[in-house]
Amino acid sequence: MILEINDLVGGYSRVPVLKKVSFNVEEGQLVGLIGLNGAGKSTTINHVIGLLQPFSGAIKVGGKLLKEDAPAYKAQIAYIPETPILYDELTLKEHLELTIQAYQMDEQAAWKRAERLLKLFRLDNKLDWFPVDFSKGMRQKVMIVAAFMTEARLLVIDEPFYGLDPLAVHDLLDLIQEKKKQGVGILMSTHVLETAQRYCDRFVILADGRVKSQGSLADLTKNGQNLDEVYLNLARDEQHG
Amino acid sequence: MGNLFANRRRRHFILLMKYWRLVFNDHFIIALFFLFGALAYTYAQMLSYVPPNQWWVKLFLTLWLGLVVHVGRLATLVEPADPVFLLPQTSSMINYFRRARYYSMVGGEAITIMATVVSLPLALATVKLTNFEVGEVLVMMVLLKYSHLLLAQRHLSLGANSTMLNVAGLGEPLVATALTWWLSPTWGLVVTVIMCAGHLARLRANETVDWVRAIRFEQERMESVYRFFNLFTDVPQVQGRVKKRTWAAGLITWLAKGDAWAYLYARGLVRNVELSGLITRLTILMMVVLFFVPLAFLNTALLIVGLYLIATQLTPLADHFEAKVFTHLYPLSQTVRQRAFKRVTTKVVMVVAVLLALASLGGHLNWEQAGLNLIIGIGEGLILTRYYLPTRIH
């Protein structure tokens, strides 16, 4: 089990947003985190990547707790945020160099992985560009390259498909499959249910800071519904009740 | 439309007051006290050496008074949304812009009069002026500033020939001041009155607004205002622009030696125009001051104050990357970050200390003074970067 969340209560101030959230991500598994705006997806992710401290409950990454050994905990995680965040002062090449330094990777091997990704996303001729010169989609691709070049055992991806062209979406899904084969666990939040339905192994549906239901598509759907319908039903229940 | 301007002026004034309060903090008052003291002392010393009727003094006076009218620009306070929202009002905007001009005159004239009064002792040491002629010079300067603002407004008229206006704006005050010092103040005043009347008539003839230009000018003006305040405090509107500075690659590599944090700090510092620009401007300013202040104890005191001022400008660097989520995700401990900050700031402060000490050599190559300053500067730099700067990081 690469990620274990047990009875997580947490949020930004003293008011909890998450109320006893529990779920796991296994090695080689892609778990979709689904929920309406404000359901607690981003808050959950912020707890996992260690930006927020749990009020109670525990998050373990590779069996480690953040407060016991922060560097070891963080070394196992790579993160792609919802909106691309880049350093204004660094070129594309320097972003990757910084990632190599920060994660203390083997330089040659890391560059080899990076070069392949750069080519794939057609960024290999833009190594000296600064973030201001990139379009939204290109920035997102830079984030993807930086995260996928690491040897992190847990990938946390927040809403990855916005702003990417169809070709890049396709390539990203291929890369995710590849990482899964290498035994990397992936937690991905998304609203693009059709894609999620096809690629995710398991789903965690959040509503109002609680896990409403979780399991494989077969567990969640009865009598031939698709994920869309399951989700809309849940959302309606919430509105009415 | 006059009311609109009054409202905006009030808002603008509150904004400025907020920043001025931050500018005049205790540290800065002390630094100002030293700086002005040093300048006034040097000026007074210099006056006794100025021989009468020197051409270079006249040239200096011509340039000083001819250029100082450019300080204090036309503040129109227009906003990018104006051409959309005020479109139906475009013809009645004349009133708005007149109010803007009167408002700009208050500050502009105050600065002009002060600059003129400061230069009068030098002028009187060079040429003989009667009280009446001194009055003429003052009136001329007031009118030149008024003329400058009229011209600035003509820049914003539709179809304005900006090359012509730029030449006039730069040339006319210089012509008037040259006439004053080389012919007589009366001539300077007469020519100024004629030019001023001409601009007023031309402006009345064409008072339609070129919105695109007005907005651009106002944004540039506010940018420089913010940049000034940014010398003393953090101004959110000053977004750090970034320049690659390929020529500084060596400097970056030297500063970045070490870990990921040093890598980040070095690039953030050198490439961020605000951060590096501030350090560079202050260093050059202090170097010039130290070069010209001959008094030994004052020179050393200025070096101490100056180095402190420059070093404290490095504190925002510590949190410069705070908003970037990745800096919190790297598997590095806080001590790595603090160590890198200490290392990078130490290098920068040491370089500044050496430069300041070099400048204190002065024109007479006072090695003793420079050597003393170097030792004091390095000692102070070490204390600041080891013990003081780290306390300013949260």
Contacts between the chains, C-beta under 8 A, distances in Angstrom:
chain1	res1	chain2	res2	distance
A	49	B	325	7.9
A	49	B	328	8.0
A	49	B	329	5.8
A	50	B	328	7.1
A	50	B	329	7.0
A	51	B	325	6.9
A	51	B	328	5.8
A	51	B	329	8.0
A	70	B	331	7.6
A	70	B	333	6.8
A	71	B	331	4.3
A	71	B	332	6.4
A	71	B	333	5.8
A	72	B	331	7.1
A	73	B	331	7.7
A	74	B	329	5.9
A	74	B	330	6.7
A	74	B	331	4.0
A	75	B	331	3.6
A	77	B	329	6.7
A	79	B	325	7.5
A	79	B	326	7.7
A	79	B	329	5.7
A	81	B	325	6.0
A	85	B	324	5.6
A	85	B	325	5.6
A	85	B	326	6.7
A	86	B	324	8.0
A	87	B	264	7.0
A	87	B	267	7.5
A	87	B	268	7.5
A	87	B	321	6.9
A	87	B	324	6.2
A	88	B	240	6.6
A	88	B	242	5.0
A	88	B	272	7.5
A	89	B	240	7.9
A	89	B	242	5.4
A	89	B	267	4.7
A	89	B	268	4.9
A	89	B	271	4.3
A	89	B	272	5.7
A	90	B	264	7.7
A	90	B	267	5.7
A	91	B	244	7.7
A	94	B	263	7.8
A	94	B	267	6.7
A	97	B	263	7.2
A	98	B	260	5.8
A	98	B	263	5.6
A	98	B	264	6.5
A	101	B	259	6.5
A	101	B	260	3.9
A	101	B	263	5.8
A	102	B	260	4.1
A	102	B	326	7.9
A	102	B	330	3.9
A	102	B	331	7.1
A	102	B	332	6.3
A	103	B	330	7.3
A	103	B	331	6.5
A	104	B	331	7.6
A	130	B	242	6.1
A	130	B	244	7.1
A	132	B	242	7.0
